[in-house]
Amino acid sequence: GLDPKVTLEMYKLISKINKEEKITIIMISHDINAAYQYATHILYVGDKIFFGKKDEFIESDLGKHFYAFMGGSDGGNN
């Protein structure tokens, strides 16, 4: 794993590449906080499947349940 500082730098670099080069980046992560901060879309594969915009996942019952299960709040909505 990466230490928190290097992880943040990596996410910033990937985000910069995405915006400047206008390329799609697919990342696999269990870090839901980073996904909520940097992703535009979420693919969730588990007992149910979800693919859609980040905000749609955050507002869905599945997203709220998953985020609470992972120890988060609710994506910063409350």
C-alpha positions, 0 to 999 in steps of 0.5 A: 500500500501507499502512505496517505501523502503518496496516495493523495498525490497519486489521485491528484495526478490521475485526476489531472491527467483525466482532465487535461488529456480528456481520457477515461480512467478506470480504477478499482478501489475499496477506498470509498472516500477516494471514490466519492471524491475523485470518481464521476461514476461508480460501478458496484458489484456485489449481491447487487450491481450498480453502475451510474453517476456518483451522485446517483449511487450516493443517494441510492439505498445501496450506496447509503448501506454500502457507505455505512457498512464501510465506516463512512457517513453518507458521502458528505450529504449529512 
